């Protein structure tokens, strides 16, 4: 019978497991171990060590709450040693899930899948989680020209104006409520994106400068805001804060037009590269591919929502 030992500090067995894990990934464990020790000692992290029926340490999991209300949980490590049978990996996930479910306010679990530990994925499937890949995309701007698409006669592009904010907010809410992003990235709700855009435009986005020249709004002949692209920059690199098109006007090339024109402005301004973080199932990922973005770092997560909203994005057999 397996045994679970909750940890208030990083025990020698847990540290040994994490060192084995680091070796599998060819990483230096010291920095991550130091961060984990500190987080556990300060109560910011919860962890458990899994022992098999021979009392040998076989697995380790760590998780944290992303909010004070304990609605959003993030499992940052779920690892079993390679020789462990899949049943131990499943038992580890079941334990973590049951611990998180103790919070009656729990709404979403976000579990990182950085390890290929046996049984982990199967357990999340059983709990009806859906797997999403999230990528940070980068496009160099120095040598590779950006395709300049013509603006259709029914549309025009403008830089952001204060008077257009109410319409921009409406597009943000409409586009993101129907997007995969708030499902795959729990902190990317439509309201959170709207707040982030206002902060970025007011030059309070963590030291990143708002690029008024590359942040564009698409309007029609009736002066309705149909979509936008928002850009900040730091250290010579542009970041696509958000790209959105109102659902009623999607699949008309507006997203490609906005992003392509924005990249051209970034290149003309001498910025060396542009970055864009997006989930694989988001159509914007295909748009980024078409415009020359390349994935730099990608990570898979298992997402479980209490209301089951992730199931709409489950792949069909």
C-alpha positions as CSV (number, residue, x, y, z in Angstrom):
1,X,0.0,0.0,0.0
2,X,1.3,3.5,-0.9
3,X,1.9,6.1,1.7
4,X,1.7,9.9,1.3
5,X,3.8,12.2,3.5
6,X,2.7,15.9,3.4
7,X,5.7,18.2,3.6
8,X,6.1,21.5,5.5
9,X,9.7,21.6,4.4
10,X,11.9,19.9,1.8
11,X,12.8,16.6,3.3
12,X,15.9,14.6,2.2
13,X,13.8,12.1,0.4
14,X,12.0,14.8,-1.6
15,X,15.3,16.5,-2.3
16,X,16.7,13.3,-3.6
17,X,13.7,12.8,-5.9
18,X,14.0,16.3,-7.3
19,X,17.7,15.8,-8.0
20,X,16.9,12.7,-10.0
21,X,14.3,14.7,-11.9
22,X,16.7,17.5,-12.6
23,X,19.3,14.9,-13.9
24,X,16.6,13.5,-16.3
25,X,16.2,17.0,-17.7
26,X,19.9,17.8,-17.7
27,X,19.4,20.7,-15.4
28,X,21.2,22.1,-12.4
29,X,18.9,21.5,-9.5
30,X,20.3,24.0,-7.0
31,X,18.4,27.1,-7.9
32,X,15.0,25.3,-8.2
33,X,15.6,23.5,-4.9
34,X,16.4,26.8,-3.2
35,X,13.2,28.4,-4.5
36,X,11.2,25.4,-3.4
37,X,12.7,25.3,0.1
38,X,11.9,29.0,0.5
39,X,8.3,28.7,-0.8
40,X,7.6,25.7,1.5
41,X,9.0,27.4,4.6
42,X,6.9,30.5,3.9
43,X,3.8,28.5,3.4
44,X,3.4,29.5,-0.3
45,X,3.7,26.0,-1.5
46,X,2.2,22.6,-0.6
47,X,4.0,19.4,-1.3
48,X,3.8,15.6,-0.7
49,X,6.2,12.7,-1.0
50,X,4.9,9.4,-2.2
51,X,6.3,6.1,-0.8
52,X,5.7,2.6,-2.2
53,X,4.8,-0.5,-0.1
54,X,8.5,-1.0,0.6
55,X,8.7,2.5,2.1
56,X,10.9,3.8,-0.7
57,X,10.3,7.4,-1.9
58,X,8.9,7.1,-5.5
59,X,7.1,10.4,-6.2
60,X,6.8,14.0,-5.4
61,X,4.2,16.7,-6.1
62,X,4.0,20.4,-5.3
63,X,1.1,22.8,-5.8
64,X,0.1,26.4,-4.9
65,X,-2.9,28.6,-4.8
66,X,-2.9,31.4,-7.3
67,X,-5.4,33.5,-5.4
68,X,-6.4,34.1,-1.8
69,X,-9.9,32.8,-2.4
70,X,-8.4,29.4,-3.3
71,X,-10.3,29.2,-6.6
72,X,-7.3,28.7,-8.9
73,X,-4.8,26.0,-8.1
74,X,-1.5,25.4,-10.0
75,X,0.3,22.0,-9.7
76,X,3.9,22.8,-10.6
77,X,5.5,19.4,-10.1
78,X,4.0,15.9,-10.4
79,X,6.8,13.4,-10.7
80,X,7.5,9.7,-10.1
81,X,10.8,7.9,-10.7
82,X,11.1,6.1,-14.1
83,X,11.0,2.6,-12.5
84,X,7.7,3.4,-10.7
85,X,4.6,1.6,-12.0
86,X,1.8,3.7,-13.6
87,X,-0.4,3.0,-10.6
88,X,1.9,5.2,-8.4
89,X,1.6,8.1,-10.8
90,X,-2.2,7.8,-10.9
91,X,-2.2,7.6,-7.1
92,X,-0.1,10.8,-6.8
93,X,-2.5,12.7,-9.1
94,X,-5.6,11.4,-7.2
95,X,-4.1,12.5,-3.9
96,X,-3.3,16.0,-5.2
97,X,-6.8,16.3,-6.7
98,X,-8.5,15.3,-3.5
99,X,-6.4,17.7,-1.5
100,X,-7.3,20.6,-3.8
101,X,-11.0,19.6,-3.9
102,X,-11.1,20.2,-0.1
103,X,-11.5,23.9,-1.0
104,X,-15.2,24.3,-1.7
105,X,-14.3,27.4,-3.7
106,X,-12.0,25.6,-6.1
107,X,-12.9,26.5,-9.7
108,X,-9.9,25.4,-11.8
109,X,-6.8,23.3,-11.6
110,X,-3.8,23.9,-13.9
111,X,-1.3,21.1,-13.8
112,X,2.0,21.4,-15.6
113,X,3.1,18.3,-17.5
114,X,6.8,18.8,-17.7
115,X,7.6,15.1,-16.9
116,X,6.7,12.0,-18.7
117,X,6.0,10.1,-15.5
118,X,3.9,6.9,-16.0
119,X,0.3,7.2,-15.0
120,X,0.1,11.0,-14.6
121,X,-1.6,11.7,-17.9
122,X,-4.0,8.8,-17.5
123,X,-5.1,10.1,-14.1
124,X,-5.9,13.5,-15.5
125,X,-7.9,12.0,-18.3
126,X,-9.9,10.1,-15.8
127,X,-10.6,13.4,-14.0
128,X,-11.8,14.8,-17.3
129,X,-9.0,17.3,-17.7
130,X,-8.1,18.5,-21.2
131,X,-4.5,19.0,-22.3
132,X,-3.4,22.3,-23.9
133,X,0.0,23.4,-25.2
134,X,1.0,26.9,-24.6
135,X,3.9,28.5,-26.6
136,X,6.0,31.6,-26.6
137,X,6.6,32.5,-30.2
138,X,9.3,34.7,-31.5
139,X,9.9,36.4,-34.9
140,X,13.1,38.1,-35.9
141,X,12.5,41.5,-37.5
142,X,16.0,42.5,-38.6
143,X,16.6,40.6,-41.9
144,X,13.3,39.0,-42.8
145,X,10.8,41.4,-44.4
146,X,7.2,41.5,-43.1
147,X,4.5,41.0,-45.7
148,X,2.5,44.3,-46.0
149,X,-1.1,43.4,-46.8
150,X,-3.4,45.9,-48.5
151,X,-6.2,47.3,-46.4
152,X,-9.6,46.4,-47.9
153,X,-11.7,49.3,-48.9
154,X,-14.3,48.6,-46.2
155,X,-11.8,48.9,-43.4
156,X,-9.2,51.3,-42.1
157,X,-6.5,51.1,-39.4
158,X,-5.8,53.7,-36.8
159,X,-3.7,54.1,-33.7
160,X,-5.4,53.8,-30.4
161,X,-7.5,56.8,-29.2
162,X,-8.9,57.5,-25.8
163,X,-12.4,57.9,-27.4
164,X,-12.3,54.4,-28.7
165,X,-11.6,52.6,-25.4
166,X,-15.3,51.7,-24.7
167,X,-15.5,49.9,-28.1
168,X,-12.1,48.3,-27.5
169,X,-13.3,47.0,-24.2
170,X,-16.4,45.5,-25.8
171,X,-14.3,43.7,-28.5
172,X,-12.0,42.4,-25.7
173,X,-14.9,40.9,-23.8
174,X,-16.6,39.5,-26.9
175,X,-13.5,38.0,-28.4
176,X,-12.0,36.4,-25.3
177,X,-15.2,35.0,-23.9
178,X,-15.4,32.8,-27.0
179,X,-11.7,32.1,-27.2
180,X,-9.7,29.1,-26.0
181,X,-7.3,31.3,-24.1
182,X,-9.3,31.9,-20.9
183,X,-9.9,28.1,-20.7
184,X,-6.3,27.1,-21.4
185,X,-4.8,30.0,-19.4
186,X,-7.0,30.5,-16.3
187,X,-5.6,33.9,-15.5
188,X,-6.4,35.2,-19.0
189,X,-10.0,35.9,-18.5
190,X,-11.6,38.6,-20.7
191,X,-11.7,40.9,-17.7
192,X,-8.0,40.3,-16.9
193,X,-7.0,41.0,-20.5
194,X,-9.0,44.2,-20.5
195,X,-7.2,45.3,-17.3
196,X,-3.8,44.4,-18.7
197,X,-4.5,46.4,-21.9
198,X,-5.3,49.5,-19.9
199,X,-2.2,49.1,-17.7
200,X,0.0,48.6,-20.8
201,X,-1.4,51.7,-22.5
202,X,-0.8,53.8,-19.4
203,X,2.9,52.8,-19.4
204,X,2.5,50.8,-16.1
205,X,3.2,47.3,-17.5
206,X,6.2,46.2,-15.5
207,X,8.7,48.5,-17.2
208,X,7.6,47.8,-20.7
209,X,6.9,50.7,-23.0
210,X,3.7,51.1,-24.8
211,X,4.3,51.2,-28.6
212,X,1.7,53.7,-29.9
213,X,3.1,53.3,-33.4
214,X,2.5,49.6,-33.6
215,X,-0.7,49.3,-31.6
216,X,-3.5,49.4,-34.1
217,X,-7.3,49.4,-34.2
218,X,-9.4,48.2,-37.2
219,X,-12.6,50.1,-37.9
220,X,-15.3,49.9,-40.6
221,X,-17.0,52.7,-42.5
222,X,-19.4,53.1,-39.6
223,X,-16.6,53.8,-37.2
224,X,-17.1,50.5,-35.3
225,X,-14.1,48.9,-33.7
226,X,-13.7,45.4,-35.2
227,X,-10.4,44.4,-33.8
228,X,-7.0,45.5,-32.5
229,X,-3.4,44.6,-31.8
230,X,-1.6,45.9,-28.7
231,X,2.1,46.1,-28.5
232,X,4.7,47.0,-25.8
233,X,8.5,46.8,-26.0
234,X,11.5,46.4,-23.7
235,X,15.2,46.0,-24.4
236,X,14.7,46.3,-28.2
237,X,12.1,43.5,-28.4
238,X,8.3,44.0,-29.1
239,X,5.7,42.0,-27.2
240,X,2.3,41.4,-28.7
241,X,0.2,42.0,-25.6
242,X,-3.1,41.0,-27.3
243,X,-4.6,40.4,-30.7
244,X,-8.4,40.3,-30.9
245,X,-11.1,40.5,-33.6
246,X,-14.8,40.7,-32.7
247,X,-16.4,37.2,-33.3
248,X,-18.8,38.7,-35.9
249,X,-15.9,39.8,-38.0
250,X,-13.4,36.9,-37.7
251,X,-12.2,34.9,-40.7
252,X,-12.0,37.9,-42.9
253,X,-8.3,38.5,-42.7
254,X,-8.4,41.3,-40.1
255,X,-6.2,39.5,-37.6
256,X,-3.5,38.9,-40.3
257,X,-3.8,42.5,-41.4
258,X,-3.4,43.9,-37.9
259,X,-0.5,41.7,-36.9
260,X,1.3,42.1,-40.2
261,X,1.0,45.9,-40.2
262,X,2.0,46.0,-36.6
263,X,5.2,43.9,-37.2
264,X,6.1,46.2,-40.1
265,X,5.9,49.3,-37.8
266,X,8.0,47.4,-35.2
267,X,10.6,46.6,-37.8
268,X,10.7,50.2,-39.1
269,X,11.3,51.4,-35.5
270,X,14.4,49.2,-35.3
271,X,13.1,46.6,-32.9
272,X,15.0,43.3,-33.3
273,X,12.2,40.8,-32.6
274,X,8.6,40.3,-31.6
275,X,7.2,37.8,-29.1
276,X,3.7,36.4,-28.9
277,X,2.4,33.9,-26.3
278,X,-0.5,31.8,-27.5
279,X,-2.1,28.4,-27.0
280,X,-1.8,25.9,-29.8
281,X,-5.6,25.5,-30.3
282,X,-6.0,29.3,-30.8
283,X,-6.4,30.2,-34.5
284,X,-3.9,33.0,-33.7
285,X,-1.3,30.3,-33.4
286,X,-1.7,29.5,-37.1
287,X,-1.6,33.2,-38.0
288,X,1.7,33.5,-36.1
289,X,3.1,30.5,-38.0
290,X,2.1,32.2,-41.3
291,X,3.8,35.4,-40.4
292,X,7.1,33.8,-39.5
293,X,6.9,33.3,-35.8
294,X,8.7,30.3,-34.4
295,X,8.0,28.5,-31.1
296,X,10.8,29.0,-28.6
297,X,9.4,27.5,-25.4
298,X,6.3,25.3,-25.3
299,X,4.7,23.6,-22.3
300,X,1.7,21.3,-21.9
301,X,-0.8,21.7,-19.1
302,X,-3.7,19.7,-18.0
303,X,-6.7,21.9,-17.2
304,X,-9.7,21.0,-15.1
305,X,-12.6,23.4,-14.5
306,X,-15.3,22.6,-12.0
307,X,-18.0,23.7,-14.5
308,X,-16.5,21.5,-17.2
309,X,-15.8,24.2,-19.7
310,X,-12.6,22.5,-20.8
311,X,-14.6,19.6,-22.3
312,X,-15.7,21.8,-25.2
313,X,-12.0,21.7,-26.3
314,X,-11.5,18.0,-25.9
315,X,-10.2,16.4,-29.1
316,X,-12.7,14.3,-30.9
317,X,-11.7,10.6,-31.2
